[in-house]
Amino acid sequence: MEIDRAGLAAFLRRRRELLQPEDVGLPRGQRRRTSGLRREEVAALCHMSTDYYARLERARGPQPSEQMIASIAQGLHLSLDERDHLFRLSGHAPPARGTTGEHVSPGLLRILDRLDDTPAEIVTELGETLRQSPLGVALTGDTTRYEGLARSLGYRWFTDPATRSLYAAEEHPFLSRMFVSGLRELATLRGAGSRAAHCVELLRERSEEFRALWERHEIGIHPHEVKRFVHPEVGLLELNCQRLLDPDQSHMLLVYTAVPGSESYERLQLLSVIAPRTVR
């Protein structure tokens, strides 16, 4: 499959012109004359240099890699059909769709982009964080930085002791049972050879606690509505967790809020103030 440089350039220009700043969580400003987003804004959203992106729009430069195209598709808030079209224009076969995909739907992204004042994250069914709001990073740290199975919160729970420090100690036994129960259900649902099954195999080798809990065959242990975080700067935060599911990709948007007037609400307000120096 060969790259269609002219078609790719035209498609990128059109998608950029259609996107408005508020669509991607950017301020419009009073002096904006550009129809849609500026090239530098798109480049920042796609995690690449402005020069590189500009060359693509001008039908120049080398063929972009699959990773680069995936980043552009996400930055431009493309639907799955549009993402697949972008891959073909770039001379690549589109990634497989379904539960193993990491392309976040435009709908979930639009909601997340509007949650600057609320901790929120988009996760896969295996608990891998794909995107976070700024206050989400302030609450839990940048959980998109991990690689491999360490991206999964359930995997880190049993292999990285530091992961547990963010949660109230009295919740640890329940959370351990919950992670094992959820992983058992997911591995059964997805079957042998799935990433969930591979995660189970590795955890049974590496964690004595996981092996013991796995032998209980517990099913149906669901998360509490109120999650208790222990933040190193603001202390205990009791936050309600609301979930929005994208059934096509099995991605979930998690939004954390505190009851107005509560101590946790005041602490969450404080976290929003210190977030600029908390977020790295």
C-alpha positions in Angstrom: 0.0 0.0 0.0 1.5 3.3 -1.1 1.1 6.7 0.5 -1.3 9.1 -1.1 0.4 12.4 -0.3 -2.0 14.7 -2.0 -5.0 12.9 -0.5 -3.4 12.8 3.0 -2.6 16.6 2.8 -6.1 17.5 1.8 -7.7 15.3 4.4 -5.5 16.8 7.2 -6.2 20.3 6.1 -10.0 19.8 6.0 -10.1 18.0 9.4 -8.0 20.8 11.0 -10.3 23.5 9.5 -13.4 21.8 10.9 -12.1 21.5 14.4 -12.7 24.5 16.7 -10.6 25.4 19.8 -13.5 24.6 22.2 -13.8 21.1 20.5 -10.4 20.1 21.9 -10.4 22.1 25.2 -8.4 25.1 23.9 -9.3 28.8 24.6 -10.6 30.6 21.5 -9.1 34.0 22.3 -10.2 37.3 20.9 -7.9 37.8 18.0 -8.4 34.4 16.3 -8.8 34.8 12.5 -8.0 31.2 11.5 -10.9 29.0 10.4 -10.5 26.0 12.7 -7.3 25.2 14.5 -3.9 26.5 13.8 -1.2 24.1 12.6 0.8 24.6 15.8 -2.2 23.8 17.9 -2.8 20.5 16.0 0.9 19.7 16.2 0.8 20.1 20.0 -2.3 17.9 20.3 -0.6 15.2 18.2 2.7 15.5 20.1 4.9 16.4 17.2 6.7 19.4 15.8 4.8 22.1 13.9 7.3 21.8 11.0 6.7 18.0 10.7 2.9 18.4 10.7 3.1 21.4 8.2 5.1 19.2 5.8 2.4 16.6 5.9 -0.2 19.2 5.0 2.0 20.3 2.1 2.4 16.8 0.8 6.1 16.7 1.7 8.4 14.8 3.9 8.9 11.1 4.6 6.0 8.6 5.0 4.7 8.9 8.6 5.0 5.8 10.8 1.9 4.0 12.1 2.6 5.4 15.6 2.7 8.9 14.2 -0.6 8.4 12.3 -2.3 7.0 15.4 -1.2 10.1 17.3 -2.6 12.4 14.5 -5.8 10.5 14.4 -6.2 10.9 18.2 -5.1 14.6 18.2 -7.7 15.4 15.4 -10.4 13.6 17.3 -11.2 11.3 14.4 -13.8 8.7 14.4 -12.8 5.1 13.8 -13.9 5.3 10.2 -11.9 8.5 9.7 -8.9 7.0 11.5 -8.9 4.0 9.2 -9.2 6.3 6.2 -6.2 8.3 7.5 -4.1 5.1 7.8 -4.9 4.0 4.3 -4.0 7.5 2.9 -0.7 7.2 4.7 0.1 3.8 3.1 -0.7 1.7 6.2 -3.2 -1.0 7.0 -5.6 0.3 9.8 -5.3 -1.2 13.3 -7.7 -3.8 14.4 -10.9 -2.5 16.0 -12.5 -3.8 19.2 -11.5 -4.2 22.8 -7.7 -4.2 22.2 -7.8 -0.8 20.4 -6.5 2.3 22.0 -8.1 4.9 19.8 -10.4 7.0 22.0 -13.7 8.0 20.5 -14.3 11.7 19.7 -17.3 11.7 22.1 -15.3 10.7 25.1 -12.5 13.1 24.2 -14.9 16.0 23.9 -16.2 15.3 27.4 -12.7 14.9 28.9 -11.6 18.1 27.3 -14.2 20.0 29.2 -13.2 18.6 32.6 -10.2 20.8 33.4 -11.5 21.4 36.9 -12.3 17.7 37.7 -10.2 14.6 38.1 -11.0 12.3 35.2 -9.4 9.6 33.1 -10.1 7.3 30.2 -9.1 3.7 30.8 -9.2 0.4 28.9 -11.0 -2.7 30.2 -7.6 -3.8 31.6 -7.3 -0.6 33.6 -4.7 1.1 31.4 -5.0 4.9 31.4 -5.2 6.4 27.9 -5.9 10.0 28.8 -6.2 12.1 31.9 -7.6 15.5 32.7 -5.0 18.0 34.3 -6.6 17.5 37.7 -6.6 13.8 37.2 -2.8 13.9 36.8 -2.6 16.0 39.9 -4.6 13.4 41.8 -2.8 10.2 40.8 0.3 11.3 38.9 0.8 10.7 35.2 -0.5 7.1 34.8 -0.1 7.1 31.0 3.7 6.9 31.4 3.9 3.2 32.0 4.7 0.6 29.3 3.7 -3.0 28.7 1.5 -4.7 31.3 2.7 -2.2 33.9 0.2 0.2 32.2 -2.6 -1.8 33.9 -3.5 -0.6 37.4 -4.4 -4.2 38.4 -1.0 -5.5 37.3 0.9 -2.7 39.2 -1.2 -3.4 42.3 0.5 -6.7 42.7 4.0 -5.9 41.3 4.7 -2.3 42.3 4.3 -1.6 46.1 4.3 2.2 45.5 1.0 1.9 43.6 -0.8 1.1 46.9 0.4 4.3 48.6 -2.3 6.3 46.8 -5.1 4.4 48.4 -6.3 4.2 52.1 -4.6 1.2 53.8 -7.9 -0.2 55.1 -9.1 -0.5 51.5 -6.2 -2.6 50.3 -7.6 -6.1 51.1 -10.9 -5.3 49.3 -9.1 -3.8 46.3 -6.8 -6.8 46.0 -9.9 -9.1 45.9 -11.6 -6.7 43.5 -8.7 -6.7 41.0 -8.4 -10.5 41.0 -12.2 -10.9 40.6 -12.3 -8.5 37.7 -9.3 -10.0 36.0 -10.8 -13.5 36.3 -14.1 -12.3 34.7 -12.2 -10.5 31.9 -9.8 -13.4 31.1 -12.8 -15.7 30.9 -14.7 -13.3 28.6 -11.7 -12.7 26.3 -10.4 -16.2 26.4 -7.0 -17.9 26.1 -4.4 -15.9 24.3 -6.0 -12.6 25.3 -4.0 -9.9 27.1 -6.1 -10.5 30.2 -5.1 -14.2 30.2 -1.5 -13.2 29.7 -1.7 -10.8 32.7 -3.1 -13.6 34.8 -0.3 -15.9 33.9 2.4 -13.4 34.8 0.7 -12.4 38.1 0.4 -16.0 39.1 4.1 -16.3 38.6 5.2 -13.1 40.3 2.7 -12.5 43.2 2.1 -14.8 46.1 -0.9 -12.7 47.1 -2.4 -12.9 43.7 -2.0 -16.7 43.6 -3.8 -17.1 46.9 -6.7 -14.9 45.9 -6.9 -16.5 42.5 -7.6 -19.9 44.2 -10.7 -18.4 45.9 -12.5 -18.2 42.5 -14.3 -15.0 43.6 -16.5 -13.3 41.0 -18.7 -10.2 41.1 -16.6 -8.0 43.4 -17.3 -4.5 42.1 -15.7 -1.1 42.9 -17.2 1.0 45.7 -19.0 4.1 44.5 -16.8 6.2 46.8 -13.0 5.8 46.3 -10.6 6.9 49.1 -7.4 8.4 47.8 -4.5 9.5 50.0 -2.8 12.4 48.3 0.8 13.2 49.5 0.0 17.0 49.7 -3.8 17.3 50.5 -4.4 14.1 52.4 -7.5 11.8 52.4 -9.9 12.4 49.5 -13.2 10.6 49.4 -14.5 10.9 45.9 -17.5 9.6 44.1 -16.6 7.8 40.8 -19.0 8.1 37.9 -18.5 5.9 34.8 -19.3 6.4 31.1 -18.7 3.3 28.9 -17.9 3.3 25.2 -19.1 -0.2 24.2 -17.4 -0.2 20.8 -13.9 0.1 22.3 -14.6 -1.0 25.9 -13.1 2.3 27.0 -14.5 3.9 30.2 -14.4 7.5 31.2 -14.0 7.8 35.0 -15.0 11.1 36.7 -14.2 11.8 40.3 -16.2 14.3 42.3 -16.6 15.3 46.0 -19.8 16.1 47.8 -20.1 19.9 48.0 -19.4 21.3 51.5 -17.4 18.2 52.5 -13.8 18.1 53.7 -12.9 16.2 50.6 -14.5 19.0 48.5 -12.3 21.6 50.1 -9.2 19.4 49.7 -10.1 18.9 46.0 -10.3 22.7 45.6 -6.9 23.0 47.2 -5.5 20.3 44.8 -6.7 22.4 41.9 -4.7 25.4 43.2 -1.5 23.4 43.7 -2.0 21.4 40.5 0.5 23.5 38.4 3.4 22.4 40.6 2.0 18.9 41.2 1.6 18.1 37.5 4.8 17.2 35.8 
